[in-house]
Amino acid sequence: MAERSWSGTLTYSGEVVRPSALAEVPALLAAHERVRILGTRHSFSAIGDTDGVLIDLSGLPPDLSFDEASGEVSLGCGARYADVVPFLQRRGRALPNTGSLPHINVAGAVSTGTHGSGDRLRNLSSAVCEVQLLTAEGEQVTLRRGEHPDFAGAVVALGALGVVTRLTLATEPTYDVRQDVYVGLDRAAFLADPDALLGAGYSVSVFTDWDGRPLPETVVKRRIGSADDAPTPLLGLDPAGEWVGDSRISSEPESLTARGVSGPWHERLPHFRIERPPSHGAELQSEWFVPRERTGEALEAVSRVGDRLRDALIVSEIRTMAADDLWLSPGYRRDSLCLHFTWRPDHDLVRPAVRAVEEALAPLAARPHWGKVFDVDRFDVAAAYPRVVEFRSLASRLDPQGRLRNDFLERTVWAQGG
C-alpha cells in the first residue's frame, strides 16, 4: 500500500524502508540507484519523493548532547524540535526562534528553509553551526560554519548532498515570552502601515482571508525583558483574553499554546503545543517570500486577487523574517515578508489559486517555500537564487551520479540547463 505525507495530500511513489539504526543506512544507499530521505513528512511539495527508495529516518532516536563550553546542542537525524526544545530548557538554554509547530524533524526543517516569524529573526536553518553528511557514495563529510567554504550551501540543501546524519545548533540563554491575540483589527489600517503591526513584537503573525473583512486574528509574541514586553492596544483594540472557539489557526483551541501570560520560550513561540496534534491535518500549504521593503506592494497585490482564492483558502498567515547567508534559503541576503496560505486538500481547487498568487507576486521577485506547493515549471531558480550554480557544483562533487536527485529537483534546481 502506498504511503502518504503527514497531511495525506501527497502519495509517495517509491518503496519506503525504515532502518532501525543509522548503521543500516550506508548499505541502503549502496543498494539503490535513486534514494530520498523522509523525516516527519511535513512537506507539501514533492521535494521528498522519488521513484526509487525512500529511507524513513523518523524512527531513529534523537541522540541529543549538549556542550557546556560552546553552548551548542548536537542532535541525530531522528530528532524533532519537540525533542530538542525541552532538552534545552532543562539546561537553561534556548533557540532564538521556532516554527509554528514543534512536531517536525529538525533535519528536514533545516534542509527546506523552515522559519518562524520576527523582523529580527532569521529562519531555523540559521542556528546550524555544523552539518554532518553521509553521501550517496558512503563518504562521511563534516561542514562547519567559519571553517568550510561550502558550509552556506550545505544547510538548506534540499536533501541533494547526502543524508544529514547529525546537526549542531547554536543556543542562547533561556528566556520567557508572552503571547497575545488581537481579534478583528482593522484591515485598512494594517494595509496603510503594515510595518507598525508586523513590528509590534518579537514575533508577529497576522491571519487573514484576503476578503476585505477585519483581520480575524493577529498573534503578537513579546520577549519578556525587552522594551516591548507589555501588552498594549493595537490599532485601538486590546488583546482578547482567551483563544476564540473558532480560531482560524486551529479548530481545536486546546491545541494552541497559552496566551495572556508569560512562559518559557518553547511553550509560547510555536502556535501548537507539543503534546497536541498540530494544525488542520488534511490540507495543502503554499508560501512565498518577497523583499521586506516591498511589503505594501505585496499585500496590495494579493488583496487584488483575493476573490480568486476564496474557494481554496482555509486561512493565510503573514509573517516576517530577517536575512541570512545560506545559498538556497528563501531569506538569502534579504529581509522578507512571508505570505503563507493554508489551502483545502483539493489540488483542483488549489492549482488556480496558486497561479493567481504567483501572477500577483511575479513583479516582486517572490521566492517560494521549497517544501510547499508552487508551480515548479514557472519558477526561475537562477533569478531567485544567485548561488544556484555553485550549489549544483557542490552537489555534483558530493553526489556525482545524481542518485539523491528526483523529479522535483530536476525541474527546479537543475532546470534551465543545469
N, C-alpha and C positions, 0 to 999 in steps of 0.2 A: 504494500500500500504506500502510495506517495506521501511524503511528509510535507508539512507546511510551516510557514513563518509564524511568529508569535500571534499576529492578528488574524491568521487564517486566510489572508488575501493573496499570498504567494505560494504556489506549489513548486517544490524543488524538482529539478529534472533528473538529478543523479541519485545514486545509491548513497545512503547515509550510514557511516560507520562511527562507532563510539569507542575509542580506545579507553581502557581502564587506567592507563598510566602514560605519562609523557614519553617514556622509553619506547612505547609501541609506535610512535608517530614516524620515526625515520623509515621504518620498514614499509609503512603505508605510503609514504611519499615515493619510495623507490619502486613500489609495485604498480603505480598508476600513472598514466600519461597526462591526465588532466585532474587537478585537485583544487578544491577551495575549502576554506575553513569556516565553520559555524560556531557562534557563541550562543547568546540568548535569543538570536533570530529576530531582533527588533528592527531590522531594515525592511523598508517597503519597496525599494527598487530591487532589481535582480543582481545587485552587486555581489552577493554571496553565492549565487547559483552556478552550476556547471553541469554539463552533460557527462562529466566524469564521476569522480567520487568526492563526496562531502565528508570532511572529518569534523565531527561534532565534539568540541572540547569542553562543553558546558558541564560535564560530569566530573571533571578533574578538580582536585582540591585547590582552594585559593592560595595556599602556601605563602602566607604573609610573614614578613620580617621587617623590623624597624631598626634603623641605625641611629643611636642616640647622638653620636658625634656630628653626623651630617644633617640629621633631621629628615632623612629620606626613608620612604617606605618602598619595599620591594615586594612584588606580587607575581604569582603564577598566572598562566593563561586561562585558568578556570575562574579567576576572581571576578566577582561582581562589585559594583560600588556598595551594594548592601553588605558585603563582607568587609570592605576596606574602611568605610566611614566610622562605624562603631569601634573598630580596631584602633583607629587613630584617636578618636575621642577619649578612649580609656587611657591613652598615653599623653593626653593634654595637647594633642596636635590636630590639625585641620587641613583641608584643601581650601583654596580661595573661592571655589565655586563648585556647584554640582549641576547635573542635568535635571530635567523635570521629574524623572523617576530614578530611583536608586537600584532598580532591579536588573539593569543592563550590565553586560560583560564589559569590563574595563578595556581590554584589548580591542574589542570591536568598536566601542565608542571612540577610542583614541584614533583608530585606523580610518574612521569615516568623518572625523571632524565634528563630533557632537559637542554641544555647548549648553550653557545656561543663559543668564541674562545679566547685563550690567554695563554701563558706559565704560567703566574702568576694568572690566573683567574679560580676559581672553577665553578661548574655548578650552575644553577639558584637556585636549592634547598638549597644551602649553605647559602643563605641570610635569610632563615627562622630561626626565633628565638622562635616562638611559633606556635603550631598546636592545633586547637580545632576540635574535632571529635564528631559526633553523631553515636553511634554504632548501629548495626542492632537490638540490644535489647532495643534501646531507651535511652541509657545512654549517658550523656554528659561527655566528657573526655578532659582535657587540659594537654598538654605536653609542657614544656618549656626547652629550652637548659640550661644546668647547674643546673636544678632543678629536672628533672625526669630522672631516669636511662635508660629508654627506648626511650628517645627522638630521638636518632640517628636511631632508627628503624621505626619511625613514620612519617618520611618526605617523602623519596622515598618509599612509601608503596603500590603502585600499586592498590590503591582502596580496599585493602584487610582488612583494620582495621575498616573502618567506613566512613561516609560521612564527607569530610572536609568542615566544616561549616564556618571556619574563619582561616586566617593565619596572622601572624605578621612577617614583614620583617625588618631587619636592613638596614639602609641607611647611606649615607655619603654625604658630601657637593658636590654640583653640579660641573661639570667640562665640558670642551669642548674637542671635538675630531675632527681631520682632517682625512678624508678618501681619499686614492689614489689608483688607479688601474693601474697595470702594465700588458701590453698585450704582449704575446709572449716571456716570459722568457725561457731561455734555460733549457730544461728538464734534460739533462745530468748533468749540473752544479748544479741543485737543488738536484738530487739524490746523487751527490758527497758530498754535505754538506747541508743536509736538515735543520739542526738547524739554520744556518745563515739566511735562508729565513723565517722559521716559528717563529723565534725570532726577526724579523725586526721591530715589532711594538707592541703596547698594545694588539691588536687583529689582527690576520692574517688568511686569508682564501686563500688556493691555489686550484684553479679549474683545473681539468684535465680530459682527456678522456682515459687515460691509453693506448694510441696508439703510443707512441713514438714521437709524434709531440711536438713543443714548447707548453708551458703551456698557454691556451687561456686567462686566467685572474687570476691575483693574487691581492687580496684586502688587503691593509695594512692600519689599523686604528691606528693613533698615538694620544696619550693623550697630549693635549696642556699643556705645562709647565713641561713635563718630558724631560729627556735627549735626547729622540729620536723623538721629536715632529715635526721636519722639514723633508719635503720630500727629499729623496736622491735617486740617481740611485741605482737600484738593479740588480745585475748580468749584469751591463753595460747598463741597459735600464732606461730611465726617465719615470715617470708616464705619462699615457695618460691623455689628457685634459678633455675628456667627456666620458660618457658611450658609448660604441660602439653599433651600432644599432642592431647587432646580439649577444648581450651579452649572455653568457652561463648561467647567473644567472636568467635572465628573458627575454622573447621575447618582453617585453614592458619596455624599459629603463626608461620611465617616472614613473614607479612604484618603482624605486630604489632610495635609499637615496642619498643626494647630495655628490658630491666628489670634491676634489680640493680646498675646502675652509672649514675652521673650523666652527663648530656649536655645539649646545647643544648635550650632550651625547646621549639622546634618539632619536635624529634625525640623528645620524651617526652610532651608533653601530649595529642596525638592518640593514639587507640588504634592507628591504622593508619599504616603507612609510606607516604610519598609515592609511592615507586616501585612499590608493590604494589597489586593490586586490593583494594578495601575490602569488609568485612562479608560477608554471606552471598550477596548478589546477589538471587536470587529470594525475595522476602519482602514482607511488609507491615509497617508500623510505626504505633504509636499512642503518645501521651504526654499525660499530664495533670499540671497544676501545682496544688498545694494550699498554703495558707499554712504556712509553716515551723513555726509554733508548734503546728500540728495534725498533726505528723509521726507521732506514736504512733497517733493515731486512724486516719490514712490507712493505715498499714501493717497495722493490725489489720483494717480494713475490707476491704482487698484479700485478706488472708490468708483471710478467711472465705469468699471466693468462688473460692479457688484451684482447687478441683476443677472449676469451670466453665470454666477457662482451659486446662486440660491439653491438650486435643486441638489447640488452635490455637497454643499458645505454643512458640516456639523458646527465648527467654530474655527475662528482664526486667532492666532496669538502673535502679537507684535512685541519684539524684544530688541535689545542692542548688544553689541559685542565689540570688544577692543581688538585692535590689530595684533597679528603675530607674525612670525618669520618662517612658518612651515610651508613648504613649497606648494602642496596641494590642499592646504586649508582654505575654506571659504573666506577666512579672515586674513589671508596673506597680504600683509603690508597695507591694510586699510581698515579703519574702524567701520563697523557695519550696522545697518538696520536689518533685522532678521524678520522676515514675513513668513510665518508658519500657517499651514492650512490642514486641519483635520477634516478628511472627507468621508462621506458614506462609502461602505465597502462595495462599490459598484463601478467597475472600470469604465463602462459605457457612459455613466454619468460624469465621472471624474475627468475623462480624457478631454472633452471640450472645455471644461473649467480650467484645467492646467494650461491648455492652449491660450485661453483668454488672459490668464495672469502673465504668461510668458510674453505674449504680444504687448501687454501693457508695460512690462518692465524692460522690454528689449532696448529702448534708448538709454537705460540706466546702468548698463554693464552688470546685470544681475548674474550671480553665481548660484547654481542650485546645490542643495544638500545632496551629497553623494548617496546617502542611504535612504532617500525619499523619492517620490515619484516625480519625474520630469520627462520631457521629450528628448531622449538621448540623441536622436538623429538631427535635431535642430540646435544642439549645443556646440558652440565653438570653443573647444577646450584651449586652443592656442591663444585666443583672445582673452580668455578668462584667467589663464594661469601662465605667466611668462616663464616659469621654470619647468614647464612640462617636458621639454626636450631633454633637460638634464635628468628629470625623473625617469624618462624612458631609458636613458643610458644607464642609470643606476640599476634599473630593473633588469636590463639585458645582461649586466655583469653578474647579478646575483641569481638570475633565473634565465640563463641563456637560451633554453629551449622553450621558454614561454609556457611552462606547464601550469603555472598559477594564474594565467590569464583566463578570461572567459568572454562570452559574447558581449557583456556589458562593458568590460574594459576595452575590448577591441573597437567598440562603437563610440567610446568616449576618449579615454586617454591615448589610445593608439590610432585614433581616426585622423583623417587629413594627412595621409602619407606617413604616419608614424611607424 
